[in-house]
Amino acid sequence: MFEVIAFDADDTLWENEAYYRSGRETFHQILASYPLPADLDDRLDATENRNIPYFGYGVTSFVFSLIETAISVTEQTVSAADIQRILDIAKNMLDARVDLFDHVEPTLRHLSESYPLMLITKGDLMHQQNKLTRSGLSGYFKHVEVVADKTPEVYRAIFERHHLTPDRFLMIGNSMRSDILPVLELGGHAIYVPSKLIWVHEHRDLPEGLSDRFVELEHLGQVEEWIRQNGR
Ligand SMILES: [Mg+2]
């Protein structure tokens, strides 16, 4: 029997990466009147990766990277009006509605009747809390952890804080890098539910020699049945 079942939020319970893709498209439109390098997206990817240690994950970090990239690729000629339009990308993302994926609500409702559920998400604290409130799902979660990153150390600290045994912990998420590999490394169980869109930063190949503590499912609607059959 699992002691706790934990869920990732972004791109596991609700749409997220789609808003970043759309933000990038608007960014391209804003800069369309400037002479731009062909590798604009690669330069933005590199800036985002470089900025994570400074600004963490989330929309705030993203918009700093958009502005920094705009300044760099326009050789410091980007106008204040265009910087304002880039800031508006972030505000629109923060205001965007929370679009739940299929199967999410009934799955959480049913599982929460038998297990304590935990939400583990990384990103801007205020934005993640707002999304959870607006999702209408907060009542299903006994614990909510908004963390700066999802490393093995962060999961270990969560296990200690909640007195959890790794072998009785199940994590469900769309990111191999953040939701699956660190949990398996610590001896926990993980269900990988790949999302249609994933940020290149979160991509990792499936682990070699798959653990019997790991399973990949196509969508969240299959989770409840899998737990019923395997939920020791
Ligand atoms: Mg995710």
Boltz pocket constraint, residues with backbone or C-beta under 6 A from the ligand:
constraints:
  - pocket:
      binder: B
      contacts: [[A, 8], [A, 9], [A, 10], [A, 11], [A, 12], [A, 173], [A, 174], [A, 175]]
      max_distance: 6.0
